Amino acid sequence: MKRIIITLLSTLLLGGAAVAEPTNLSVEELWQRGSTLYSAGDYNGAVATYDSIVSEGWESAPLYYNLAGAYFKAGKTGEAILNYHRALRLDPSNKDAAYNLAYAESFVKDRIEQVPEFAPSRWIGVASRMMSADGWGVLSLVALGAMLVAVLFYLLSASRRIRKCGFVVALVALVVVVGSLSFGTSARGRLLAEDEAVVLSSAAVVKASPERTSKDLFILHEGTKVEVLDSFGEWTEIRIADGNEGWIRTTSIEII
């Protein structure tokens, strides 16, 4: 899906939701229409309104969050999980999206045991998800400014105590800058990656090879998240949380 730069205007109007105008409605009217339909219990209408915005190539965490909620209320768990994941990619700190995602996933039929992850990698992953890529970028700039000020105090001050404090602060700020840039790069990579998908079919057979006549390995159900490894024709190679791999029809999944 096409990624965009969220404009200042859209941020002011919709908390970051950039909206194209596929109809003659204004940005505020489109947003209010979706909210009104949702409040009135017309969840399919709300889905159509929010989805028409997304189909124009515009995206934001609040937009995906609202779309996911409408899908869930409409009884479409797979689409709800897909859009909660998309909201969290844009805003990893969104606790409401994380909570609702976990709740929606409780309705998924597949119960797949997660392969244990190497502890340091898990800690780095958790830390990098504390903020968005933009958030880490802002933190790195603030830390860089603090480092430069501390260096000036270290170089220009006649007081030994101030010079020592400047050195310590500069060193700490340098660590923060490097860490922020690293976490920001990781967050940016996740945002642009197309290596995860959600099963949208009610049931999808996973094959041993990308052929209709190949051996059936297992069945996945709506809402299950998979890792995308490769693609061939109308087939996509996937890996599930327990490490098992296989080929699934591309039409049965959608990239996050």
PyMOL commands that set and color helices and strands:
alter all, ss='L'
color gray80, all
select helices_A, chain A and resi 8-14+27-39+43-55+61-73+77-90+95-105+119-128+133-156+160-192+250-252
alter helices_A, ss='H'
color red, helices_A
select strands_A, chain A and resi 196-199+203-207+216-221+225-232+235-239+245-249+253-255
alter strands_A, ss='S'
color yellow, strands_A
deselect
rebuild
show_as cartoon
